[in-house]
């Protein structure tokens, strides 16, 4: 592995900055690395003059139920706040995170409301929230509606908080352990109605689902039901993921879907998509988004903000400290990890030789739909990987591209190699020079080859040897 001296010096300095646990320093570092600029958003205090509201986060129950409150609490502690606590409010799923900041001379708070992803978008556009928490990507119609404020798909607006696996759960006594994504759709549309049709017991299936305001429901509808299936009217609907899991745990016939952080003692079902092998959600399969029902958790801002606390919080949340909180809350952080993984024997021999005795890193680089440009998460992951490599300078970095199925297999292989080279080019700009960049086309798919899922197969794996 080769590095420029200038980059090594900058990253050694960065390592000290990250290790210092200073929110202000980490904010400046993340801002300079990702060139994030923040512009103003309408803001009103939610409490009297004796307590200052720094900002509000509204939207996803998945994020706002526990993850966002704990992130806000750790952020305030890292700023030196005293007496930090989470105060539930009379309205369900609303909280104040409060603390005493020495530089303010009075108490401060962060307001969090978790009523579903769609509700947060409305609050962001209305100026009642400075950060919109969403457990699914912004929709085209929302991008259009927010256009007077900002482009919500721009890097300065869209912030990936972490990765979640949309877990399909059943009662622990249910013998069914594996389903295809299509079978889950057939179950939830009522076309498969008894567990005996799936090799299970002769029991009518009870359906549990999140409500229409939930980002978890939006993700399920998009990833599983799509345009092929309609949710059965027999499904029981829940605003709370915790309540849904409790129902599955007491119902031997039940099936449900929730974020990974809510699984409790329920049984996880392995999920496959098309020709891909079935995966249970795990650190590696979810972090790399190879798991069929993995999803990103987002924080959206209307472009930039002059509110320094919003800047600091976003930098904290996306940085090393914040990602540790993401992990502690049961989600998958974006901090880079190296792991041993088992590979299918049918992969090309030269590929297997290339990664022999190597560890896979918990990153897959993906691209904007219909584009050769890295997506917003990948841009940030370039920086994370560069930082990681400064701590492992003696090891070799290998990039392996994959793609979707094409009539011309050689063209698919060429395109996958070009993706690996695109990642290599971005890393070289930061003084990191991968030792190999190769492409293997349609081999080792992680999703079906249909157009709606093909973008998941267009990826670049990262290996360390």
C-alpha positions as CSV (number, residue, x, y, z in Angstrom):
1,X,0.0,0.0,0.0
2,X,1.4,3.4,-1.0
3,X,0.5,6.7,0.6
4,X,1.4,10.3,0.0
5,X,3.3,11.9,2.8
6,X,0.9,14.8,2.9
7,X,-2.1,12.6,3.3
8,X,-0.4,10.5,6.0
9,X,0.4,13.6,7.9
10,X,-3.2,14.9,7.6
11,X,-4.6,11.5,8.7
12,X,-2.3,11.2,11.6
13,X,-3.6,14.6,12.7
14,X,-7.1,13.4,12.0
15,X,-6.6,10.3,14.2
16,X,-5.6,12.6,17.1
17,X,-8.7,14.7,16.5
18,X,-11.1,11.8,16.4
19,X,-9.5,10.3,19.5
20,X,-9.8,13.6,21.4
21,X,-13.6,13.1,21.7
22,X,-14.1,16.8,20.9
23,X,-17.4,17.5,19.2
24,X,-16.3,20.8,17.8
25,X,-13.1,19.3,16.3
26,X,-14.9,16.3,14.9
27,X,-17.5,18.6,13.3
28,X,-14.8,20.6,11.6
29,X,-13.0,17.5,10.4
30,X,-16.1,15.9,9.0
31,X,-17.1,19.2,7.4
32,X,-13.7,19.6,5.7
33,X,-13.6,16.0,4.6
34,X,-17.1,15.8,3.0
35,X,-17.3,19.5,2.1
36,X,-20.6,19.7,3.9
37,X,-21.9,23.2,4.1
38,X,-25.0,24.0,6.1
39,X,-27.6,26.8,5.4
40,X,-30.3,28.2,7.5
41,X,-33.6,26.5,8.4
42,X,-36.6,28.1,10.1
43,X,-36.4,27.6,13.8
44,X,-38.5,28.3,16.9
45,X,-37.8,27.4,20.5
46,X,-40.3,24.9,21.9
47,X,-40.0,26.0,25.5
48,X,-39.8,29.2,27.6
49,X,-36.9,31.6,27.9
50,X,-35.4,29.6,30.8
51,X,-34.5,26.8,28.5
52,X,-32.9,27.0,25.1
53,X,-33.9,24.6,22.3
54,X,-30.9,23.8,20.2
55,X,-32.8,22.1,17.4
56,X,-35.5,19.5,16.8
57,X,-35.5,16.0,15.1
58,X,-38.8,14.7,13.9
59,X,-39.9,11.7,11.9
60,X,-39.1,8.0,12.0
61,X,-40.1,5.9,15.0
62,X,-37.2,3.6,14.2
63,X,-34.7,6.4,14.7
64,X,-36.6,8.6,17.1
65,X,-37.8,5.9,19.5
66,X,-34.4,5.3,21.1
67,X,-31.5,5.9,18.7
68,X,-31.9,9.7,18.2
69,X,-32.5,10.4,22.0
70,X,-29.4,8.5,22.9
71,X,-27.3,10.1,20.2
72,X,-28.6,13.5,21.4
73,X,-27.7,12.6,25.0
74,X,-24.2,11.5,24.1
75,X,-23.7,14.6,21.9
76,X,-24.6,16.9,24.8
77,X,-22.3,14.9,27.1
78,X,-19.4,15.2,24.6
79,X,-20.0,19.0,24.6
80,X,-19.5,19.0,28.4
81,X,-23.1,19.3,29.4
82,X,-24.0,18.3,32.9
83,X,-27.2,16.7,34.2
84,X,-28.1,15.3,30.8
85,X,-31.3,13.3,30.8
86,X,-34.1,12.1,28.5
87,X,-37.5,13.6,29.6
88,X,-40.6,11.9,28.1
89,X,-43.3,14.3,27.2
90,X,-47.1,13.9,27.7
91,X,-47.6,13.2,24.0
92,X,-46.6,9.6,23.1
93,X,-43.3,9.2,21.2
94,X,-42.1,12.7,22.0
95,X,-39.1,13.5,24.2
96,X,-36.8,16.3,25.4
97,X,-33.1,15.6,25.9
98,X,-32.0,18.2,28.4
99,X,-28.7,19.3,29.9
100,X,-26.8,22.2,31.3
101,X,-24.1,23.7,29.0
102,X,-21.4,25.7,30.8
103,X,-21.1,28.2,27.9
104,X,-24.9,28.8,27.8
105,X,-25.4,29.5,31.5
106,X,-28.8,27.8,31.4
107,X,-30.4,24.5,30.4
108,X,-30.7,23.5,26.8
109,X,-32.8,20.8,25.1
110,X,-33.2,18.9,21.9
111,X,-36.8,18.0,21.0
112,X,-37.5,14.7,19.3
113,X,-40.8,13.5,17.9
114,X,-41.1,10.0,16.5
115,X,-44.5,9.7,14.7
116,X,-43.2,8.1,11.4
117,X,-41.0,9.2,8.6
118,X,-43.7,11.0,6.6
119,X,-44.6,13.2,9.5
120,X,-41.0,14.4,9.8
121,X,-40.9,15.5,6.2
122,X,-43.9,17.8,6.7
123,X,-42.3,19.3,9.8
124,X,-39.0,19.9,8.0
125,X,-40.8,21.7,5.1
126,X,-42.9,23.7,7.5
127,X,-39.8,24.8,9.4
128,X,-40.9,23.1,12.7
129,X,-37.9,20.6,12.5
130,X,-34.3,21.2,11.6
131,X,-33.6,17.5,11.1
132,X,-35.9,15.0,9.5
133,X,-35.3,11.4,10.6
134,X,-36.3,8.9,7.9
135,X,-36.0,5.1,7.8
136,X,-36.3,5.2,4.0
137,X,-35.0,7.4,1.2
138,X,-36.7,10.6,0.3
139,X,-39.4,10.1,-2.3
140,X,-39.5,11.8,-5.7
141,X,-42.6,13.7,-4.7
142,X,-40.9,14.9,-1.5
143,X,-37.8,16.1,-3.4
144,X,-40.1,18.1,-5.7
145,X,-42.1,19.5,-2.8
146,X,-38.9,20.6,-1.0
147,X,-37.2,22.0,-4.0
148,X,-37.9,25.7,-3.0
149,X,-35.8,24.9,0.2
150,X,-33.1,22.7,-1.1
151,X,-32.3,19.5,-3.1
152,X,-32.8,16.8,-0.5
153,X,-30.7,14.3,-2.5
154,X,-27.7,16.6,-2.4
155,X,-24.7,15.4,-0.2
156,X,-25.2,18.4,2.1
157,X,-28.9,17.4,2.7
158,X,-28.8,13.6,2.8
159,X,-26.9,12.1,5.8
160,X,-26.7,8.3,6.3
161,X,-27.0,7.7,10.0
162,X,-26.5,3.9,9.9
163,X,-27.7,0.7,8.3
164,X,-30.6,-1.3,9.6
165,X,-31.8,-4.8,8.5
166,X,-35.5,-5.0,8.1
167,X,-35.9,-8.2,10.1
168,X,-38.6,-10.7,9.2
169,X,-39.6,-12.3,12.6
170,X,-41.7,-15.2,13.7
171,X,-42.4,-16.8,17.1
172,X,-39.5,-18.8,18.5
173,X,-41.6,-22.0,18.3
174,X,-42.1,-21.6,14.5
175,X,-39.9,-24.2,12.7
176,X,-39.7,-22.1,9.4
177,X,-36.2,-20.6,9.2
178,X,-35.9,-19.4,5.6
179,X,-38.1,-17.6,3.1
180,X,-37.6,-15.9,-0.2
181,X,-38.5,-12.3,-0.6
182,X,-41.3,-13.3,-2.9
183,X,-42.7,-15.8,-0.4
184,X,-42.8,-12.9,2.2
185,X,-44.8,-10.9,-0.3
186,X,-47.2,-13.8,-0.9
187,X,-47.7,-14.2,2.8
188,X,-48.4,-10.5,3.4
189,X,-50.8,-10.3,0.5
190,X,-52.8,-13.3,1.8
191,X,-51.9,-15.7,-1.0
192,X,-50.0,-17.9,1.4
193,X,-52.2,-18.2,4.5
194,X,-51.0,-21.3,6.3
195,X,-47.6,-22.2,7.7
196,X,-48.0,-25.7,6.3
197,X,-47.6,-24.3,2.8
198,X,-44.1,-23.4,3.8
199,X,-43.1,-26.6,5.6
200,X,-44.3,-25.4,9.0
201,X,-47.2,-26.4,11.2
202,X,-50.8,-26.4,10.2
203,X,-51.6,-23.0,11.5
204,X,-53.3,-20.0,9.9
205,X,-50.7,-17.2,9.5
206,X,-51.3,-14.0,11.6
207,X,-49.9,-10.9,9.9
208,X,-48.4,-8.0,11.9
209,X,-47.4,-4.8,10.1
210,X,-46.4,-1.2,10.9
211,X,-48.8,1.6,10.2
212,X,-48.9,3.8,7.1
213,X,-47.0,6.6,8.7
214,X,-44.0,4.5,9.4
215,X,-40.7,4.5,7.4
216,X,-40.4,0.8,8.3
217,X,-43.7,0.2,6.5
218,X,-42.5,2.3,3.5
219,X,-39.3,0.2,3.4
220,X,-41.3,-3.0,3.6
221,X,-43.7,-1.9,0.9
222,X,-40.9,-0.8,-1.4
223,X,-38.6,-3.8,-0.9
224,X,-41.1,-6.7,-0.5
225,X,-44.6,-5.7,-1.8
226,X,-43.4,-3.4,-4.5
227,X,-46.0,-3.2,-7.3
228,X,-46.7,-7.0,-7.2
229,X,-48.5,-7.3,-3.9
230,X,-51.1,-5.5,-1.8
231,X,-51.2,-5.8,2.0
232,X,-54.0,-8.1,3.2
233,X,-56.8,-6.3,5.0
234,X,-56.4,-9.0,7.8
235,X,-53.0,-7.5,8.9
236,X,-52.9,-6.0,12.3
237,X,-51.2,-2.5,12.2
238,X,-49.0,-0.9,14.8
239,X,-47.4,2.6,15.3
240,X,-44.8,1.0,17.6
241,X,-42.3,-1.6,16.6
242,X,-42.0,-2.8,20.2
243,X,-45.7,-3.5,20.4
244,X,-45.6,-5.4,17.2
245,X,-42.7,-7.6,18.4
246,X,-44.5,-8.3,21.7
247,X,-47.5,-9.5,19.7
248,X,-45.4,-11.9,17.6
249,X,-43.7,-13.3,20.8
250,X,-47.2,-14.2,22.2
251,X,-48.6,-15.6,18.9
252,X,-47.2,-19.0,17.6
253,X,-48.8,-18.2,14.2
254,X,-47.5,-14.7,13.9
255,X,-45.1,-13.0,11.4
256,X,-43.9,-9.5,11.5
257,X,-41.3,-7.1,10.2
258,X,-39.2,-4.6,12.3
259,X,-35.9,-2.9,12.4
260,X,-33.0,-4.9,13.8
261,X,-32.9,-2.9,17.0
262,X,-36.4,-4.2,17.9
263,X,-36.1,-8.0,17.5
264,X,-35.8,-8.9,21.2
265,X,-36.3,-12.7,21.6
266,X,-38.2,-13.2,18.3
267,X,-36.8,-15.6,15.7
268,X,-35.0,-14.2,12.7
269,X,-35.8,-15.7,9.3
270,X,-33.1,-15.9,6.6
271,X,-34.2,-14.1,3.4
272,X,-33.1,-14.7,-0.2
273,X,-33.7,-12.6,-3.3
274,X,-33.8,-14.3,-6.7
275,X,-30.6,-16.3,-7.3
276,X,-28.8,-14.9,-4.3
277,X,-28.1,-17.1,-1.3
278,X,-30.3,-16.6,1.8
279,X,-28.8,-14.4,4.5
280,X,-29.9,-13.6,8.0
281,X,-29.2,-10.0,9.0
282,X,-25.7,-9.8,10.5
283,X,-23.0,-7.2,11.0
284,X,-21.4,-8.0,7.7
285,X,-24.5,-8.7,5.5
286,X,-26.2,-5.6,6.7
287,X,-23.2,-3.2,6.8
288,X,-22.4,-4.1,3.2
289,X,-26.1,-4.1,2.3
290,X,-25.8,-7.6,0.9
291,X,-28.8,-8.7,3.0
292,X,-31.9,-8.6,0.9
293,X,-33.8,-6.4,3.3
294,X,-31.1,-4.0,4.5
295,X,-31.9,-0.4,4.5
296,X,-30.3,2.9,5.3
297,X,-31.3,5.2,8.1
298,X,-31.3,8.9,7.1
299,X,-31.1,12.3,8.6
300,X,-32.2,15.0,6.2
301,X,-31.6,18.8,6.4
302,X,-32.8,21.4,3.9
303,X,-29.3,21.9,2.5
304,X,-27.2,24.0,4.8
305,X,-27.8,25.5,8.2
306,X,-26.3,28.4,10.1
307,X,-27.3,26.6,13.3
308,X,-23.9,25.4,14.6
309,X,-25.6,22.8,16.8
310,X,-27.2,21.1,13.8
311,X,-23.7,21.0,12.2
312,X,-22.1,19.6,15.3
313,X,-24.7,17.0,15.8
314,X,-24.6,15.7,12.2
315,X,-20.8,15.5,12.4
316,X,-21.0,13.7,15.7
317,X,-23.7,11.2,14.4
318,X,-21.7,10.3,11.3
319,X,-18.4,10.3,13.1
320,X,-16.7,7.6,15.1
321,X,-18.4,8.4,18.4
322,X,-21.9,8.7,17.0
323,X,-21.5,5.4,15.1
324,X,-20.6,3.7,18.3
325,X,-24.0,4.8,19.6
326,X,-25.6,3.5,16.5
327,X,-24.0,0.1,17.1
328,X,-24.9,0.1,20.8
329,X,-28.5,0.7,19.9
330,X,-28.7,-2.5,17.9
331,X,-28.1,-1.1,14.4
332,X,-25.1,-1.5,12.2
333,X,-22.5,1.3,12.3
334,X,-20.5,2.6,9.4
335,X,-17.2,2.4,11.2
336,X,-15.0,0.1,9.2
337,X,-14.3,-3.4,10.4
338,X,-12.4,-6.4,8.9
339,X,-14.0,-9.8,9.1
340,X,-13.5,-13.4,7.9
341,X,-16.2,-14.4,5.6
342,X,-17.2,-17.7,3.8
343,X,-17.4,-17.6,0.1
344,X,-19.4,-19.8,-2.4
345,X,-17.2,-22.4,-4.2
346,X,-18.7,-21.5,-7.6
347,X,-16.9,-18.1,-7.7
348,X,-14.0,-17.8,-10.2
349,X,-10.8,-19.4,-9.1
350,X,-8.8,-16.2,-9.7
351,X,-11.2,-14.3,-7.5
352,X,-10.9,-16.9,-4.7
353,X,-7.1,-16.8,-5.1
354,X,-7.1,-13.0,-4.9
355,X,-8.9,-12.9,-1.6
356,X,-7.3,-16.0,-0.1
357,X,-6.2,-15.3,3.5
358,X,-7.8,-11.8,3.2
359,X,-10.4,-10.2,5.4
360,X,-13.4,-8.5,4.0
361,X,-14.1,-4.9,5.1
362,X,-17.6,-3.9,6.1
363,X,-18.0,-1.6,3.2
364,X,-19.6,-2.0,-0.2
365,X,-19.3,1.0,-2.5
366,X,-22.5,1.7,-4.5
367,X,-23.5,4.2,-7.1
368,X,-26.2,6.6,-7.9
369,X,-29.0,5.0,-9.8
370,X,-28.3,5.1,-13.6
371,X,-24.9,6.8,-12.9
372,X,-21.3,6.0,-12.7
373,X,-21.0,8.4,-9.7
374,X,-20.6,7.2,-6.2
375,X,-23.7,7.8,-4.0
376,X,-23.8,10.0,-0.9
377,X,-22.9,7.1,1.5
378,X,-20.1,6.0,-0.7
379,X,-18.6,9.5,-0.7
380,X,-18.4,9.4,3.1
381,X,-17.2,5.8,3.0
382,X,-14.3,6.8,0.9
383,X,-13.1,9.0,3.8
384,X,-13.8,6.3,6.3
385,X,-11.8,3.8,4.3
386,X,-8.9,6.3,3.8
387,X,-8.8,6.9,7.6
388,X,-8.9,3.1,8.3
389,X,-6.0,2.5,5.9
390,X,-3.7,4.9,7.7
391,X,-4.0,2.6,10.7
392,X,-3.2,-0.5,8.5
393,X,-0.4,0.9,6.2
394,X,1.4,-2.4,5.8
395,X,-1.7,-4.3,4.4
396,X,-2.8,-4.5,0.8
397,X,-6.1,-3.1,-0.3
398,X,-8.1,-5.0,-3.0
399,X,-11.2,-3.7,-4.8
400,X,-13.6,-6.1,-6.5
401,X,-16.4,-4.9,-8.7
402,X,-19.7,-6.7,-9.5
403,X,-22.6,-5.9,-11.7
404,X,-26.0,-7.0,-13.0
405,X,-26.7,-9.6,-15.7
406,X,-26.3,-8.5,-19.3
407,X,-26.5,-10.4,-22.6
408,X,-22.8,-9.7,-23.1
409,X,-21.0,-11.1,-20.1
410,X,-17.7,-9.5,-21.1
411,X,-19.4,-6.1,-21.1
412,X,-20.8,-6.8,-17.6
413,X,-17.3,-7.7,-16.4
414,X,-15.8,-4.6,-18.0
415,X,-18.4,-2.3,-16.3
416,X,-17.8,-3.9,-12.9
417,X,-14.1,-3.3,-13.3
418,X,-14.7,0.3,-14.2
419,X,-16.7,0.6,-11.0
420,X,-13.7,-0.7,-9.0
421,X,-11.4,1.7,-10.8
422,X,-13.8,4.6,-10.0
423,X,-13.4,3.8,-6.3
424,X,-9.6,3.5,-6.8
425,X,-9.6,7.0,-8.4
426,X,-11.5,8.6,-5.5
427,X,-9.1,6.9,-2.9
428,X,-6.0,8.1,-4.8
429,X,-7.2,11.6,-4.4
430,X,-6.8,11.1,-0.7
431,X,-3.4,9.5,-1.1
432,X,-4.6,5.9,-0.8
433,X,-3.5,3.6,-3.7
434,X,-5.2,0.2,-3.8
435,X,-3.0,-2.7,-4.9
436,X,-5.6,-4.3,-7.1
437,X,-8.9,-3.3,-8.8
438,X,-10.8,-6.1,-10.7
439,X,-14.3,-6.8,-11.9
440,X,-16.3,-10.0,-12.1
441,X,-19.6,-9.0,-13.6
442,X,-22.7,-10.9,-12.7
443,X,-21.0,-13.4,-10.4
444,X,-22.1,-13.6,-6.7
445,X,-25.3,-11.6,-6.9
446,X,-26.9,-10.3,-3.7
447,X,-30.2,-9.4,-5.3
448,X,-32.5,-10.4,-8.2
449,X,-31.4,-9.2,-11.6
450,X,-34.7,-7.4,-12.3
451,X,-34.2,-3.7,-12.9
452,X,-35.8,-2.6,-9.6
453,X,-33.2,-4.6,-7.6
454,X,-30.2,-4.6,-10.0
455,X,-28.6,-1.5,-8.5
456,X,-27.7,-3.6,-5.4
457,X,-25.6,-5.9,-7.5
458,X,-23.7,-2.9,-8.9
459,X,-21.2,-2.7,-6.1
460,X,-17.5,-2.7,-5.2
461,X,-16.3,-5.0,-2.4
462,X,-13.3,-4.1,-0.3
463,X,-10.7,-6.7,1.0
464,X,-7.6,-6.4,3.1
465,X,-4.7,-8.9,2.9
